[in-house]
Amino acid sequence: MKRLLMFAAATALIATACSEDTTTPSESKTYMPTKTGAYVIHQNYSTSTVSGTVQESDDSTVVVGTQSIADDKGTTKTGIMHVVYTDGAASDTIIVAEDGSKVYVLFDLVLSAENIPTVEVGRRWVLVADSKASASWTGLEETVTGLDFEYGGSTFPADVTFKLVGSKSADTTMSISGKSVSTIKYANDYTITLVVKAGPPFGDISVPIALKSYVYLGENTGLVRQSQDRKDVSISIPPIAFEVPGFNSVAVRAGGN
Protein backbone atom coordinates (compact mmCIF):
# COMPACT_ATOMS: atom_id res chain seq x y z
CA MET A 1 0.00 0.00 0.00
CA LYS A 2 1.25 3.45 -0.84
CA ARG A 3 1.61 5.92 1.99
CA LEU A 4 -1.55 7.94 2.48
CA LEU A 5 0.21 11.01 1.13
CA MET A 6 3.21 11.10 -1.13
CA PHE A 7 5.19 13.99 0.28
CA ALA A 8 8.25 12.04 -0.83
CA ALA A 9 8.22 12.73 -4.54
CA ALA A 10 8.14 14.34 -3.80
CA THR A 11 5.28 10.23 0.69
CA ALA A 12 -4.17 1.08 -0.67
CA LEU A 13 -7.69 -0.61 -3.65
CA ILE A 14 -10.48 -2.07 -7.12
CA ALA A 15 -13.93 -2.40 -5.70
CA THR A 16 -16.33 -4.37 -7.84
CA ALA A 17 -19.00 -1.72 -7.34
CA CYS A 18 -18.96 1.94 -6.36
CA SER A 19 -21.86 4.40 -6.23
CA GLU A 20 -21.73 8.06 -5.21
CA ASP A 21 -24.37 10.07 -3.37
CA THR A 22 -24.52 13.76 -2.50
CA THR A 23 -22.09 15.00 0.13
CA THR A 24 -23.78 15.58 3.48
CA PRO A 25 -22.45 15.83 7.05
CA SER A 26 -22.55 12.41 8.70
CA GLU A 27 -22.70 11.20 12.26
CA SER A 28 -19.40 10.31 13.89
CA LYS A 29 -18.52 6.78 12.89
CA THR A 30 -15.39 4.69 13.20
CA TYR A 31 -13.39 4.44 10.00
CA MET A 32 -10.04 3.30 11.39
CA PRO A 33 -10.38 0.00 13.31
CA THR A 34 -8.22 -0.39 16.43
CA LYS A 35 -8.64 -4.12 16.99
CA THR A 36 -5.31 -5.93 16.80
CA GLY A 37 -5.30 -8.22 13.79
CA ALA A 38 -7.75 -6.21 11.67
CA TYR A 39 -6.41 -6.21 8.12
CA VAL A 40 -6.98 -5.04 4.54
CA ILE A 41 -5.35 -6.72 1.54
CA HIS A 42 -4.58 -4.38 -1.35
CA GLN A 43 -3.89 -4.81 -5.03
CA ASN A 44 -1.46 -2.13 -6.26
CA TYR A 45 -0.86 -0.52 -9.64
CA SER A 46 1.67 2.11 -10.75
CA THR A 47 1.53 4.38 -13.80
CA SER A 48 4.38 6.12 -15.63
CA THR A 49 5.23 7.24 -19.15
CA VAL A 50 8.06 4.69 -19.26
CA SER A 51 6.29 1.51 -18.14
CA GLY A 52 2.62 2.39 -18.56
CA THR A 53 0.30 0.83 -15.98
CA VAL A 54 1.94 -2.03 -14.10
CA GLN A 55 0.42 -4.32 -11.48
CA GLU A 56 2.75 -4.53 -8.51
CA SER A 57 2.86 -6.98 -5.60
CA ASP A 58 -0.24 -7.29 -3.44
CA ASP A 59 0.24 -6.29 0.18
CA SER A 60 -1.64 -6.43 3.47
CA THR A 61 -2.00 -3.76 6.14
CA VAL A 62 -2.49 -5.12 9.66
CA VAL A 63 -3.36 -3.32 12.90
CA VAL A 64 -0.78 -4.25 15.55
CA GLY A 65 -1.89 -1.99 18.43
CA THR A 66 -2.11 1.61 19.62
CA GLN A 67 0.46 3.96 21.12
CA SER A 68 0.68 7.59 22.26
CA ILE A 69 3.03 9.30 19.78
CA ALA A 70 4.31 12.88 19.45
CA ASP A 71 5.42 14.40 16.18
CA ASP A 72 8.55 16.55 15.91
CA LYS A 73 6.59 19.68 16.86
CA GLY A 74 5.35 18.13 20.12
CA THR A 75 1.76 17.34 19.06
CA THR A 76 0.72 14.05 20.69
CA LYS A 77 -2.03 11.72 19.50
CA THR A 78 -3.02 8.12 20.12
CA GLY A 79 -1.73 6.40 17.01
CA ILE A 80 -3.19 3.24 15.54
CA MET A 81 -0.14 1.27 14.42
CA HIS A 82 -0.32 -0.53 11.06
CA VAL A 83 2.36 -2.78 9.61
CA VAL A 84 2.39 -3.29 5.84
CA TYR A 85 3.50 -6.72 4.58
CA THR A 86 4.68 -7.27 1.01
CA ASP A 87 5.49 -10.79 -0.15
CA GLY A 88 5.28 -11.91 3.48
CA ALA A 89 7.85 -9.42 4.81
CA ALA A 90 7.22 -6.20 6.73
CA SER A 91 7.82 -3.31 4.31
CA ASP A 92 6.38 -0.21 6.00
CA THR A 93 4.72 1.17 9.13
CA ILE A 94 1.73 3.54 8.94
CA ILE A 95 0.46 5.43 11.99
CA VAL A 96 -3.09 6.84 11.98
CA ALA A 97 -5.08 8.67 14.68
CA GLU A 98 -8.86 9.03 14.73
CA ASP A 99 -10.22 11.97 16.75
CA GLY A 100 -14.00 12.09 16.49
CA SER A 101 -14.81 12.70 12.83
CA LYS A 102 -11.20 13.57 11.96
CA VAL A 103 -8.44 11.24 10.76
CA TYR A 104 -4.77 12.19 11.04
CA VAL A 105 -1.72 10.44 9.59
CA LEU A 106 1.83 10.78 10.93
CA PHE A 107 4.08 11.67 8.00
CA ASP A 108 7.76 12.16 7.42
CA LEU A 109 7.90 15.37 5.40
CA VAL A 110 10.49 14.60 2.75
CA LEU A 111 11.27 16.07 -0.66
CA SER A 112 13.01 13.32 -2.58
CA ALA A 113 12.98 12.89 -6.34
CA GLU A 114 15.24 12.13 -9.26
CA ASN A 115 17.71 14.94 -9.97
CA ILE A 116 16.83 16.76 -6.73
CA PRO A 117 18.75 16.33 -3.46
CA THR A 118 16.70 14.92 -0.60
CA VAL A 119 15.28 17.45 1.88
CA GLU A 120 14.08 15.99 5.21
CA VAL A 121 11.91 18.15 7.51
CA GLY A 122 10.62 15.77 10.19
CA ARG A 123 7.45 14.03 11.35
CA ARG A 124 4.09 15.84 11.43
CA TRP A 125 0.50 14.87 12.20
CA VAL A 126 -1.51 15.75 9.08
CA LEU A 127 -5.32 16.03 8.91
CA VAL A 128 -6.35 14.02 5.84
CA ALA A 129 -10.05 13.30 6.42
CA ASP A 130 -13.08 14.70 8.26
CA SER A 131 -16.41 12.91 7.85
CA LYS A 132 -18.34 15.97 9.10
CA ALA A 133 -16.57 18.52 6.91
CA SER A 134 -18.82 20.86 4.93
CA ALA A 135 -15.93 22.84 3.39
CA SER A 136 -12.31 22.27 2.48
CA TRP A 137 -9.64 22.46 5.18
CA THR A 138 -5.90 23.02 5.40
CA GLY A 139 -4.46 19.85 6.88
CA LEU A 140 -0.87 21.09 6.80
CA GLU A 141 0.98 24.27 5.90
CA GLU A 142 4.58 24.65 6.93
CA THR A 143 7.62 26.45 5.56
CA VAL A 144 11.14 25.42 6.52
CA THR A 145 13.91 27.94 5.87
CA GLY A 146 17.70 27.86 5.89
CA LEU A 147 18.10 24.48 4.20
CA ASP A 148 21.23 23.49 2.30
CA PHE A 149 20.53 22.50 -1.30
CA GLU A 150 23.37 20.77 -3.12
CA TYR A 151 23.43 20.86 -6.91
CA GLY A 152 26.20 20.60 -9.48
CA GLY A 153 28.89 20.43 -6.80
CA SER A 154 27.72 23.66 -5.11
CA THR A 155 25.58 24.31 -2.04
CA PHE A 156 22.82 26.95 -2.05
CA PRO A 157 20.44 28.16 0.70
CA ALA A 158 16.85 27.06 0.13
CA ASP A 159 13.36 27.13 1.62
CA VAL A 160 10.65 24.50 1.20
CA THR A 161 6.89 24.81 1.86
CA PHE A 162 4.60 21.82 2.40
CA LYS A 163 0.84 22.38 2.09
CA LEU A 164 -2.17 20.08 2.00
CA VAL A 165 -5.77 21.12 1.33
CA GLY A 166 -8.36 18.38 1.86
CA SER A 167 -12.05 18.14 1.03
CA LYS A 168 -14.83 15.63 1.46
CA SER A 169 -15.86 14.56 -2.02
CA ALA A 170 -18.75 12.09 -1.65
CA ASP A 171 -20.44 9.45 0.47
CA THR A 172 -20.09 6.16 -1.39
CA THR A 173 -20.46 2.41 -1.04
CA MET A 174 -17.86 -0.11 -2.16
CA SER A 175 -18.00 -3.85 -2.50
CA ILE A 176 -15.11 -5.73 -0.86
CA SER A 177 -15.17 -9.53 -0.96
CA GLY A 178 -18.85 -9.35 -1.90
CA LYS A 179 -19.71 -7.19 1.14
CA SER A 180 -21.03 -3.64 0.80
CA VAL A 181 -18.96 -1.16 2.83
CA SER A 182 -20.09 2.42 3.57
CA THR A 183 -17.26 4.63 2.38
CA ILE A 184 -16.33 8.31 2.21
CA LYS A 185 -14.23 9.65 -0.67
CA TYR A 186 -11.80 12.52 0.01
CA ALA A 187 -9.71 14.66 -2.35
CA ASN A 188 -6.30 15.82 -1.13
CA ASP A 189 -4.45 18.54 -3.03
CA TYR A 190 -0.91 18.95 -1.80
CA THR A 191 1.89 21.17 -2.90
CA ILE A 192 5.60 21.18 -2.22
CA THR A 193 7.37 24.38 -3.24
CA LEU A 194 11.16 24.43 -3.15
CA VAL A 195 12.81 27.85 -3.53
CA VAL A 196 16.55 27.70 -4.20
CA LYS A 197 18.42 30.97 -3.66
CA ALA A 198 20.96 30.49 -6.43
CA GLY A 199 22.16 34.09 -6.57
CA PRO A 200 23.40 35.86 -9.75
CA PRO A 201 22.66 35.36 -12.56
CA PHE A 202 19.73 33.06 -11.75
CA GLY A 203 18.29 34.65 -8.59
CA ASP A 204 15.65 32.63 -6.69
CA ILE A 205 14.59 29.43 -8.50
CA SER A 206 11.16 28.07 -7.58
CA VAL A 207 10.36 24.38 -8.08
CA PRO A 208 6.63 23.78 -7.37
CA ILE A 209 5.31 20.21 -7.18
CA ALA A 210 1.50 19.95 -7.11
CA LEU A 211 -0.01 16.50 -6.55
CA LYS A 212 -3.61 15.29 -6.31
CA SER A 213 -4.68 12.20 -4.39
CA TYR A 214 -8.01 10.53 -3.66
CA VAL A 215 -8.58 8.58 -0.45
CA TYR A 216 -11.53 6.33 0.39
CA LEU A 217 -12.14 5.36 4.03
CA GLY A 218 -14.49 2.46 4.75
CA GLU A 219 -16.60 2.29 7.92
CA ASN A 220 -14.98 -0.12 10.43
CA THR A 221 -12.47 -1.04 7.68
CA GLY A 222 -9.96 1.77 7.18
CA LEU A 223 -8.27 2.71 3.92
CA VAL A 224 -10.13 0.90 1.14
CA ARG A 225 -8.93 2.78 -1.90
CA GLN A 226 -6.25 5.34 -2.77
CA SER A 227 -4.99 6.84 -6.00
CA GLN A 228 -2.63 9.60 -7.09
CA ASP A 229 -2.33 11.22 -10.51
CA ARG A 230 0.95 10.95 -12.42
CA LYS A 231 2.80 14.28 -12.60
CA ASP A 232 5.60 15.75 -14.75
CA VAL A 233 7.78 18.40 -13.07
CA SER A 234 10.36 20.54 -14.85
CA ILE A 235 12.21 23.84 -14.69
CA SER A 236 14.49 25.40 -17.29
CA ILE A 237 17.29 26.98 -15.17
CA PRO A 238 19.06 24.89 -14.07
CA PRO A 239 17.60 22.13 -16.26
CA ILE A 240 15.72 19.76 -13.96
CA ALA A 241 12.97 17.37 -15.06
CA PHE A 242 11.44 14.34 -13.42
CA GLU A 243 8.25 12.35 -13.23
CA VAL A 244 6.20 11.58 -10.14
CA PRO A 245 4.58 8.21 -10.97
CA GLY A 246 0.88 7.76 -10.36
CA PHE A 247 -0.61 4.87 -8.44
CA ASN A 248 -3.90 3.15 -7.70
CA SER A 249 -4.34 0.87 -4.71
CA VAL A 250 -7.50 -1.21 -4.30
CA ALA A 251 -8.86 -3.28 -1.41
CA VAL A 252 -9.64 -6.85 -2.45
CA ARG A 253 -10.24 -8.37 0.98
CA ALA A 254 -10.65 -7.21 4.61
CA GLY A 255 -11.24 -8.93 7.92
CA GLY A 256 -10.43 -9.29 11.59
CA ASN A 257 -12.52 -6.27 12.64
C-alpha positions, -999 to +999 in steps of 0.1 A: +000+000+000+012+035-008+016+059+020-015+079+025+002+110+011+032+111-011+052+140+003+083+120-008+082+127-045+081+143-038+053+102+007-042+011-007-077-006-036-105-021-071-139-024-057-163-044-078-190-017-073-190+019-064-219+044-062-217+081-052-244+101-034-245+138-025-221+150+001-238+156+035-225+158+070-226+124+087-227+112+123-194+103+139-185+068+129-154+047+132-134+044+100-100+033+114-104+000+133-082-004+164-086-041+170-053-059+168-053-082+138-077-062+117-064-062+081-070-050+045-053-067+015-046-044-014-039-048-050-015-021-063-009-005-096+017+021-107+015+044-138+044+061-156+052+072-191+081+047-193+063+015-181+026+024-186+003+008-160+019-020-141+004-043-115+027-045-085+029-070-056-002-073-034+002-063+002-016-064+035-020-038+061-025-051+097-034-033+129-008-042+155-019-020+184-021+016+196+005+040+211+007+076+223+030+093+198+043+129+195+054+144+162+085+165+159+066+197+169+054+181+201+018+173+191+007+141+207-020+117+195-030+081+201-017+064+170-032+032+155-001+013+144-003-005+111+024-028+096+024-033+058+035-067+046+047-073+010+055-108-002+053-119+035+079-094+048+072-062+067+078-033+043+064-002+060+047+012+091+017+035+089+005+054+120-031+068+120-051+087+147-089+090+147-102+120+168-140+121+165-148+127+128-112+136+120-084+112+108-048+122+110-017+104+096+018+108+109+041+117+080+078+122+074+079+154+054+105+146+027+113+161-007+130+133-026+130+129-063+152+121-093+177+149-100+168+168-067+188+163-035+167+149-006+153+174+019+141+160+052+119+181+075+106+158+102+074+140+114+041+158+114+005+149+122-015+157+091-053+160+089-063+140+058-101+133+064-131+147+083-164+129+079-183+160+091-166+185+069-188+209+049-159+228+034-123+223+025-096+225+052-059+230+054-045+198+069-009+211+068+010+243+059+046+246+069+076+264+056+111+254+065+139+279+059+177+279+059+181+245+042+212+235+023+205+225-013+234+208-031+234+209-069+262+206-095+289+204-068+277+237-051+256+243-020+228+270-020+204+282+007+169+271+001+134+271+016+106+245+012+069+248+019+046+218+024+008+224+021-022+201+020-058+211+013-084+184+019-120+181+010-148+156+015-159+146-020-187+121-016-204+094+005-201+062-014-205+024-010-179-001-022-180-039-025-151-057-009-152-095-010-189-093-019-197-072+011-210-036+008-190-012+028-201+024+036-173+046+024-163+083+022-142+097-007-118+125+000-097+147-024-063+158-011-044+185-030-009+189-018+019+212-029+056+212-022+074+244-032+112+244-031+128+279-035+166+277-042+184+310-037+210+305-064+222+341-066+234+359-097+227+354-126+197+331-117+183+346-086+157+326-067+146+294-085+112+281-076+104+244-081+066+238-074+053+202-072+015+200-071+000+165-065-036+153-063-047+122-044-080+105-037-086+086-005-115+063+004-121+054+040-145+025+048-166+023+079-150-001+104-125-010+077-100+018+072-083+027+039-101+009+011-089+028-019-063+053-028-050+068-060-026+096-071-023+112-105+010+109-124+028+143-126+056+157-148+078+184-131+104+205-149+122+238-147+145+254-173+173+270-152+191+249-141+176+221-163+157+198-140+130+174-151+114+143-134+082+123-132+062+116-101+046+082-110+009+078-104-006+049-084-039+031-077-043+009-047-075-012-043-089-033-014-096-068-025-102-084+010-107-072+046-112-089+079-104-093+116-125-063+126 
